[in-house]
Amino acid sequence: MAWYCSGSTNTELVENLFKGGLIKNERVKEAMIGVDRAHYAPSHPYSDSPQPIGHGATISAPHMHGHACEYLVDYLKPGARVLDIGSGSGYLTHVFANLVMGASGRGEGLVVGIDHIPELVDIARKNMNKSDQGRHLQDSGKVQFITADGRLGWKAEAPYDAIHVGAAAEKLHPVLIEQLRAPGRLFIPVGSENGGSTLSTLGLGAGQYIWVVDKKEDGTVHKEKVFQVRYVPLTDPPRK
């Protein structure tokens, strides 16, 4: 169904996703309308499909970004702290900022985008500077792009109300749960395209699945497998 939701403009794309039921939350819809995907996807930006962004990376299909936002939206409140691992071209980092700081970017909060490919971090910064609001968010320090191994999170700004992982991890890294606030939520794809020991051991079957991990107010952790996906893997930095 998703490919029927493409549009000729950013607003048309998001409105079609909303009409098709692939985005349901009004806040998510408005946040996505407020970030022109053409600033972040170099080809066919308004197609509801993944797009290559160079350096062996992709930007996920818009409906997947919508799903991620909707699973996290209750934790993306004004003043929230958010970590976006595998931030790539910076698109979803900007959408998270809209949800936390508002369309003007004048609200409080922090969104950190982290990627292990330095060239992508540079691209994300440049992409976000294409709009006045995005430039303000970076200049004010409310959005930061960091080059580092996202599997280790980013302890310097923890704890986070929400953590999003945009590439498939081989396992659920405990350090990410440690960096969640209580209460807080982690959205992460886990597994490999061919299955793997982690999934088999847990009886989840082959392939990749989105896990939603909640840290409750008392510090207890609840994990739920929600749907099957296909993401690029969360890998080591490329060797020089």
Secondary structure, 3 states (H helix, E strand, C coil): CHHHHCCCCHHHHHHHHHHCCCCCCHHHHHHHHCCCHHHCCCCCCCCCCCEEEECCEEECCHHHHHHHHHHHHHHCCCCCEEEEECCCCCHHHHHHHHHHHCCCCCCCCEEEEEECCHHHHHHHHHHHCCCHHHHHHHHCCCEEEEECCHHHCCHHHCCEEEEEECCEECCCCHHHHHCEEEEEEEEEEECCCCCCHHHHHHCCCCCEEEEEEEECCCCCEEEEEEEEECCCECCCCCCC
